[in-house]
């Protein structure tokens, strides 16, 4: 019998994707499941983007492209960085990949040697530590709590740095918390990273989905030194409801982007040609629809936060971006109903799915077992009904 590689045996499955798949499976079997697990907008891809993709097919843009992406998309991204973030990049400093996840994978494979450490603040996106491990690196988890808004402080960052530290990951707005780092918070982290020779990895995939509480600031935009020591990861999936189109991009030092391109050339080659042309339209087009959708997300956020905070034993901070809430449910641990004792976020999430027909994601998947993540990328009606079900189910615990 062929043995599976140890690095794969040690790899954790993406819990968010597993929860979403389970919810769809139960729904297909006839269960009325309300899912708060999805990490994608429920809005459709805007019509102008879909029309551009159709035109790309009709115009014959269905062949291989350069591995690193078409120049039209690179130029659109370069202009976006200038207009939105006051950043200047050259084409050789941009790589188009098959989604933001692919961009991070390419980066890990390009910079991490066995034993290198990458600092990962909790709560983290589920794939960060796993991709670091796949590259032979060691994820160094820095725990945060609600006293700092679930954000890593400069002091906590400095305490985690060792001679083996290669990089640190900053995700703002955050998945799963929706937290947004302020300019002052980022400035302190950048200064400490530059002084220690640590590469900054800035995952900006939720950049456009913010609610005005804390302005988005790109790590790379803080100074020339910051720009030269940062790899920015972004994409079109969340902002433009293009999750299935699979287009992400990275911007950073030429030598790192070149290495990432080499990795991509031997794995996926170019991203889908049609999706690249659609992404050009997305990035260059009007932002009116983005603003409208942010307003809608904000309404849903407020309903979700108020509803959760109205449930005994649950507390929920107000997120400043993305489309998730990260609710503290630790006060419910130790309670039970019939023969079920709730001891952690996994057991609570299983209880809500089995007994309330509501899918949420356990915080353990994000490195924080005291919380659960709920996405409000769904209709207001579903949010209200889901909250009623959660309140009834949790009210049955004693």
Secondary structure as GFF3:
##gff-version 3
##sequence-region A 1 398
A	DSSP	alpha_helix	6	9	.	.	.	ID=ss1
A	DSSP	alpha_helix	15	28	.	.	.	ID=ss2
A	DSSP	beta_strand	34	35	.	.	.	ID=ss3
A	DSSP	alpha_helix	47	58	.	.	.	ID=ss4
A	DSSP	alpha_helix	71	85	.	.	.	ID=ss5
A	DSSP	three_ten_helix	91	93	.	.	.	ID=ss6
A	DSSP	beta_strand	94	97	.	.	.	ID=ss7
A	DSSP	alpha_helix	100	111	.	.	.	ID=ss8
A	DSSP	beta_strand	117	121	.	.	.	ID=ss9
A	DSSP	alpha_helix	127	134	.	.	.	ID=ss10
A	DSSP	beta_strand	138	142	.	.	.	ID=ss11
A	DSSP	three_ten_helix	146	148	.	.	.	ID=ss12
A	DSSP	alpha_helix	154	160	.	.	.	ID=ss13
A	DSSP	beta_strand	165	171	.	.	.	ID=ss14
A	DSSP	alpha_helix	183	196	.	.	.	ID=ss15
A	DSSP	beta_strand	199	203	.	.	.	ID=ss16
A	DSSP	three_ten_helix	219	222	.	.	.	ID=ss17
A	DSSP	alpha_helix	224	228	.	.	.	ID=ss18
A	DSSP	beta_strand	230	235	.	.	.	ID=ss19
A	DSSP	three_ten_helix	243	245	.	.	.	ID=ss20
A	DSSP	beta_strand	248	251	.	.	.	ID=ss21
A	DSSP	alpha_helix	254	265	.	.	.	ID=ss22
A	DSSP	alpha_helix	273	284	.	.	.	ID=ss23
A	DSSP	alpha_helix	288	309	.	.	.	ID=ss24
A	DSSP	beta_strand	315	316	.	.	.	ID=ss25
A	DSSP	beta_strand	324	328	.	.	.	ID=ss26
A	DSSP	three_ten_helix	330	332	.	.	.	ID=ss27
A	DSSP	beta_strand	336	337	.	.	.	ID=ss28
A	DSSP	beta_strand	340	341	.	.	.	ID=ss29
A	DSSP	alpha_helix	345	356	.	.	.	ID=ss30
A	DSSP	beta_strand	358	359	.	.	.	ID=ss31
A	DSSP	beta_strand	361	362	.	.	.	ID=ss32
A	DSSP	three_ten_helix	363	366	.	.	.	ID=ss33
A	DSSP	beta_strand	371	375	.	.	.	ID=ss34
A	DSSP	alpha_helix	380	395	.	.	.	ID=ss35
###
